[in-house]
Amino acid sequence: MNVKNVMRALGALAFAMVLARAGFAQEPGHSEAHGSVATSSAAVLAQVTHSLERFHDVEAAESEGYKKPWRNDGFMLGEHWFQPEFLRAPVCDLEHPAFLQYLMIEGRRTLIGVGYLCDAVQPTPAGFGPEAAWHRHGPELCRYRSGVFDDASYFATALPNALNDETWQDICSLWWAEPEQREIVMLHSWNWIVHPDGVFAHENRAIPFLRAGLRVRSREELDSPDGRAALDTLRLAHGDVTRRYEGAFLVADLGRYSAWGARRVLRRGQRHAEETVERMRVAEKLDDPVMGSAAAREGAGALAAMQDELAARFDPVTRDVIERFLASLVVHDHHSDDSAAASIE
């Protein structure tokens, strides 16, 4: 059942007391030494994390109204279980996140973090300090009857075009959703898993490795050529590349035959990547980094070859529309440095 408003009010009051104890003044213009702010932010994060421990039990999440959307497992985000009441709330409450984020790790649904959502016109909570990098969605949203929504900004950027005169509102209707003009800000907090790019990173590059049962790389390793190749391979194997192209096919209004042929190419590439990920697992079991690097580079090569094969299937106008849509996804990506599948040239 939904958490009652009175409980939210009490929780907000209790959390305000936590902020006060942690040294955060609520009035504008307050300033502290950097070390003190960092210490206070860590104290608030620890308090919030402790208050949410009960959600390690999925049944506890369900009893408080959190729901899992169908087919919701972001490549570097995990599952977003949402609470409809908190999705509609204009102001964020750090102890009542709009999203609980889970990930299947070794066959077990594991709580990995939370997500906050507020109206962009409202001030964001200051409790986590300057490290908390809030990001924006909208103002073009597709809202479903359940209360959850999709960001349609990518389609607003790409539609209409030379091949398709539909608008982003038409795309919402195609998905049985209502178009809604609302600009929101969001924050992810990775409370219970490693976070190479920081606890408040918009996307967590550890997630694909945890999902695949692989060792999580350090930030330095992830930024290296081998780390990028491994992430490209996982992106293709997990289906994130396919998801991006499916959106591009929709924008390009591909005919049934063209879409069927392109999807065959995508499925073949994904199967190749899945086999490559299995070799990466074997390499780790054998403690053979050379074998693991070779497998990752093979997977990245398979992605590049698949993109070339897809590009050769389309005429210049279709290729341009698809490429522009894929590029719009990269612009909106939370982790824009990781831009696999950004182009089909």
C-alpha positions as CSV (number, residue, x, y, z in Angstrom):
1,M,0.0,0.0,0.0
2,N,1.1,3.6,-0.5
3,V,2.9,5.5,2.3
4,K,0.4,7.9,3.9
5,N,1.0,11.7,3.7
6,V,1.2,12.0,7.4
7,M,4.1,9.4,7.5
8,R,5.9,11.4,4.8
9,A,5.5,14.5,6.8
10,L,6.9,12.8,9.9
11,G,9.7,11.4,7.9
12,A,10.6,14.8,6.5
13,L,10.6,16.3,10.0
14,A,12.9,13.5,11.2
15,F,15.2,14.0,8.3
16,A,15.3,17.8,8.9
17,M,16.6,17.0,12.4
18,V,19.2,14.7,10.8
19,L,20.3,17.6,8.6
20,A,20.5,19.9,11.6
21,R,22.6,17.4,13.5
22,A,24.9,16.9,10.5
23,G,25.6,20.7,10.4
24,F,23.4,21.8,7.4
25,A,21.6,25.0,7.9
26,Q,18.4,25.3,6.0
27,E,18.5,29.0,5.2
28,P,20.0,30.3,1.9
29,G,23.5,31.6,1.9
30,H,24.9,29.3,4.5
31,S,28.6,28.3,3.9
32,E,31.0,26.0,5.6
33,A,34.6,24.8,5.1
34,H,34.9,22.2,2.4
35,G,36.1,19.5,4.8
36,S,33.1,20.1,7.1
37,V,30.7,20.0,4.2
38,A,32.2,16.7,3.0
39,T,31.9,15.2,6.5
40,S,28.3,16.4,6.8
41,S,27.4,15.0,3.4
42,A,28.8,11.6,4.3
43,A,26.9,11.6,7.6
44,V,23.6,12.4,5.8
45,L,24.3,9.7,3.2
46,A,25.1,7.1,6.0
47,Q,21.8,8.1,7.8
48,V,19.7,7.8,4.6
49,T,21.3,4.5,3.7
50,H,20.6,3.1,7.2
51,S,16.9,4.3,6.9
52,L,16.5,2.4,3.7
53,E,18.1,-1.0,4.7
54,R,14.6,-2.6,5.0
55,F,14.3,-2.6,1.2
56,H,16.9,-5.3,0.9
57,D,13.8,-7.4,1.3
58,V,11.8,-7.0,-1.9
59,E,8.6,-7.9,-0.1
60,A,9.1,-4.8,2.1
61,A,9.4,-2.7,-1.0
62,E,6.2,-4.1,-2.4
63,S,4.4,-3.6,0.9
64,E,5.2,0.1,0.7
65,G,3.9,0.5,-2.8
66,Y,7.0,0.1,-5.0
67,K,6.4,-1.6,-8.4
68,K,8.7,-3.1,-11.0
69,P,7.9,-1.9,-14.6
70,W,7.9,-4.4,-17.4
71,R,11.3,-4.9,-19.0
72,N,13.0,-2.3,-16.9
73,D,16.7,-3.0,-16.5
74,G,18.9,-0.2,-17.6
75,F,22.4,-1.1,-18.8
76,M,24.2,1.0,-16.2
77,L,21.2,1.7,-14.0
78,G,19.6,-1.6,-13.1
79,E,15.9,-2.1,-12.4
80,H,13.9,1.0,-11.4
81,W,11.2,0.0,-9.0
82,F,8.9,3.0,-8.7
83,Q,6.5,4.4,-6.1
84,P,3.6,6.2,-7.9
85,E,3.0,8.7,-5.1
86,F,6.6,9.8,-5.0
87,L,6.8,10.1,-8.8
88,R,4.0,12.7,-8.6
89,A,5.5,14.6,-5.6
90,P,7.0,17.9,-6.7
91,V,9.6,18.0,-3.9
92,C,12.1,15.2,-3.1
93,D,12.3,13.6,0.3
94,L,15.7,11.9,0.7
95,E,14.4,9.2,3.0
96,H,11.5,8.4,0.6
97,P,13.0,7.9,-2.9
98,A,10.9,7.7,-5.9
99,F,12.9,4.7,-7.2
100,L,14.5,1.7,-5.6
101,Q,17.2,0.2,-7.9
102,Y,17.8,-3.5,-7.9
103,L,20.1,-5.8,-9.9
104,M,20.1,-9.5,-10.5
105,I,23.4,-10.7,-9.1
106,E,24.2,-14.4,-9.2
107,G,20.4,-15.1,-9.5
108,R,19.4,-12.9,-6.6
109,R,17.6,-9.6,-6.8
110,T,19.9,-7.2,-4.9
111,L,19.3,-3.7,-3.7
112,I,22.0,-1.5,-5.2
113,G,20.8,2.1,-4.9
114,V,18.0,4.6,-5.0
115,G,16.7,7.3,-7.3
116,Y,15.2,10.7,-6.5
117,L,12.8,12.7,-8.7
118,C,11.6,16.3,-8.2
119,D,10.1,19.0,-10.3
120,A,12.9,21.1,-11.9
121,V,11.3,24.3,-10.6
122,Q,11.7,23.2,-7.0
123,P,15.1,23.6,-5.2
124,T,16.9,20.3,-4.9
125,P,17.7,18.9,-1.4
126,A,21.0,20.2,-0.1
127,G,21.7,17.3,2.2
128,F,24.1,15.4,0.0
129,G,26.2,18.5,-0.7
130,P,27.8,19.6,-3.9
131,E,28.9,16.1,-5.0
132,A,25.3,15.3,-5.8
133,A,25.0,15.9,-9.5
134,W,21.3,16.2,-10.3
135,H,20.5,15.6,-14.0
136,R,17.4,16.7,-16.0
137,H,14.7,14.9,-18.0
138,G,12.0,16.3,-20.1
139,P,10.1,18.5,-20.7
140,E,8.8,16.0,-23.1
141,L,7.6,12.9,-21.2
142,C,5.3,9.9,-22.0
143,R,3.3,9.1,-18.9
144,Y,1.7,5.7,-18.5
145,R,-1.4,4.8,-16.6
146,S,0.7,3.2,-13.9
147,G,2.3,6.6,-13.2
148,V,5.8,5.7,-14.6
149,F,7.1,7.6,-17.5
150,D,9.6,7.6,-20.4
151,D,11.7,10.6,-21.4
152,A,10.6,11.4,-24.9
153,S,13.2,14.2,-25.4
154,Y,15.2,12.0,-27.8
155,F,12.2,11.6,-30.0
156,A,11.4,15.3,-29.7
157,T,14.9,16.0,-31.0
158,A,14.6,13.5,-33.9
159,L,11.0,14.0,-35.1
160,P,9.6,15.0,-37.5
161,N,12.2,14.2,-40.1
162,A,12.6,13.5,-43.8
163,L,11.2,10.0,-43.5
164,N,8.6,10.4,-40.7
165,D,6.2,13.3,-40.0
166,E,5.2,12.0,-36.6
167,T,5.9,13.9,-33.4
168,W,7.0,12.8,-30.0
169,Q,3.4,13.0,-28.9
170,D,2.5,10.5,-31.5
171,I,5.2,8.2,-30.2
172,C,3.6,8.4,-26.7
173,S,0.2,7.4,-28.2
174,L,1.8,4.5,-29.9
175,W,3.0,3.3,-26.5
176,W,-0.5,3.8,-25.0
177,A,0.9,6.7,-22.9
178,E,-0.1,10.3,-22.5
179,P,2.3,13.1,-23.5
180,E,3.1,15.3,-20.6
181,Q,5.1,18.6,-20.5
182,R,7.1,18.4,-17.3
183,E,10.7,19.1,-16.6
184,I,12.2,17.0,-13.7
185,V,15.6,16.6,-12.0
186,M,16.9,13.2,-10.8
187,L,19.7,11.9,-8.7
188,H,21.0,8.3,-8.4
189,S,22.8,7.2,-5.2
190,W,24.7,3.9,-5.3
191,N,24.5,3.1,-1.6
192,W,25.2,-0.7,-1.6
193,I,27.6,-1.5,-4.5
194,V,30.9,-0.2,-5.7
195,H,30.8,3.0,-7.7
196,P,34.0,3.7,-9.7
197,D,32.8,7.1,-10.8
198,G,31.4,8.2,-7.4
199,V,28.4,7.4,-5.2
200,F,26.3,9.9,-7.0
201,A,27.4,9.1,-10.6
202,H,24.5,9.4,-13.0
203,E,25.3,5.9,-14.3
204,N,27.3,3.2,-12.6
205,R,29.8,1.5,-14.9
206,A,30.2,-1.4,-12.3
207,I,26.6,-2.6,-13.0
208,P,27.3,-4.4,-16.4
209,F,30.1,-6.3,-14.8
210,L,28.1,-7.3,-11.7
211,R,25.2,-8.4,-13.9
212,A,27.6,-10.5,-16.0
213,G,29.4,-12.1,-13.1
214,L,32.7,-10.4,-13.9
215,R,35.2,-8.6,-11.8
216,V,34.4,-4.9,-11.5
217,R,37.1,-2.7,-13.0
218,S,38.6,0.4,-11.4
219,R,37.9,3.8,-12.9
220,E,41.4,3.8,-14.4
221,E,40.8,0.3,-16.0
222,L,37.4,1.4,-17.3
223,D,38.9,4.4,-19.0
224,S,41.6,2.3,-20.7
225,P,41.2,0.8,-24.2
226,D,40.7,-2.7,-22.7
227,G,38.1,-1.3,-20.3
228,R,36.2,0.5,-23.0
229,A,36.3,-2.6,-25.1
230,A,34.9,-4.7,-22.3
231,L,32.1,-2.2,-21.7
232,D,31.2,-2.2,-25.5
233,T,31.0,-6.0,-25.5
234,L,28.7,-6.0,-22.5
235,R,26.6,-3.2,-24.0
236,L,26.0,-5.4,-27.1
237,A,25.5,-8.6,-25.1
238,H,23.0,-7.1,-22.7
239,G,20.9,-5.6,-25.5
240,D,21.5,-1.9,-24.9
241,V,22.7,-1.5,-28.5
242,T,19.6,-3.2,-29.8
243,R,17.4,-1.0,-27.7
244,R,19.0,2.1,-29.2
245,Y,18.6,0.9,-32.8
246,E,15.0,-0.1,-32.2
247,G,14.3,3.5,-31.3
248,A,16.2,4.6,-34.5
249,F,14.1,2.2,-36.6
250,L,10.9,3.7,-35.2
251,V,12.1,7.2,-36.0
252,A,13.2,6.2,-39.5
253,D,9.8,4.6,-40.1
254,L,11.4,1.5,-41.5
255,G,9.3,-0.9,-43.5
256,R,8.6,-4.4,-42.2
257,Y,11.1,-6.0,-44.5
258,S,14.0,-3.6,-43.8
259,A,13.4,-3.7,-40.1
260,W,13.3,-7.5,-40.2
261,G,16.6,-7.7,-41.9
262,A,18.2,-5.2,-39.6
263,R,17.0,-7.0,-36.5
264,R,18.6,-10.2,-37.8
265,V,21.9,-8.4,-37.9
266,L,21.3,-7.1,-34.3
267,R,20.4,-10.6,-33.0
268,R,23.5,-12.2,-34.6
269,G,25.8,-9.5,-33.1
270,Q,24.2,-9.9,-29.7
271,R,24.7,-13.6,-29.7
272,H,28.3,-13.1,-30.7
273,A,28.8,-10.7,-27.8
274,E,27.1,-13.1,-25.4
275,E,29.6,-15.9,-26.4
276,T,32.5,-13.4,-26.0
277,V,31.3,-12.5,-22.5
278,E,31.4,-16.2,-21.6
279,R,35.0,-16.3,-22.7
280,M,35.7,-13.3,-20.5
281,R,34.3,-15.2,-17.6
282,V,36.5,-18.3,-18.4
283,A,39.5,-16.0,-18.6
284,E,38.8,-14.6,-15.1
285,K,38.4,-18.1,-13.7
286,L,41.8,-19.1,-15.2
287,D,43.3,-15.8,-14.0
288,D,44.4,-15.1,-17.6
289,P,44.2,-11.3,-18.3
290,V,45.6,-11.7,-21.8
291,M,42.8,-14.0,-22.8
292,G,40.2,-11.7,-21.1
293,S,41.6,-8.6,-23.0
294,A,41.5,-10.5,-26.3
295,A,37.9,-11.5,-25.8
296,A,36.9,-8.0,-24.9
297,R,38.6,-6.6,-28.0
298,E,36.9,-9.3,-30.1
299,G,33.5,-8.2,-28.7
300,A,34.2,-4.5,-29.4
301,G,35.2,-5.5,-32.9
302,A,32.0,-7.4,-33.4
303,L,30.1,-4.2,-32.4
304,A,32.0,-2.2,-35.0
305,A,31.4,-4.8,-37.7
306,M,27.7,-5.0,-36.9
307,Q,27.4,-1.2,-37.2
308,D,29.1,-1.3,-40.6
309,E,26.8,-4.1,-41.8
310,L,23.8,-2.1,-40.7
311,A,25.0,1.1,-42.4
312,A,25.4,-0.8,-45.7
313,R,21.7,-1.8,-45.6
314,F,20.3,1.8,-45.7
315,D,20.2,4.5,-48.3
316,P,21.9,7.8,-47.4
317,V,18.7,9.5,-46.2
318,T,17.7,6.6,-43.9
319,R,21.2,6.3,-42.6
320,D,21.3,10.0,-41.8
321,V,18.0,9.9,-39.9
322,I,19.1,6.8,-37.9
323,E,22.5,8.3,-37.2
324,R,20.9,11.6,-35.9
325,F,18.7,9.7,-33.5
326,L,21.5,7.6,-32.1
327,A,23.5,10.8,-31.7
328,S,20.6,12.4,-29.8
329,L,20.7,9.5,-27.3
330,V,24.4,10.1,-26.7
331,V,23.7,13.8,-26.0
332,H,21.1,12.8,-23.4
333,D,23.2,9.9,-22.0
334,H,24.1,10.3,-18.3
335,H,27.6,9.0,-18.9
336,S,28.4,10.7,-22.2
337,D,32.0,9.5,-22.4
338,D,30.7,6.0,-22.9
339,S,29.3,6.4,-26.4
340,A,29.1,3.0,-28.0
341,A,26.6,2.8,-30.8
342,A,26.6,6.5,-31.3
343,S,27.0,6.3,-35.0
344,I,26.5,3.7,-37.8
345,E,29.2,5.2,-40.1
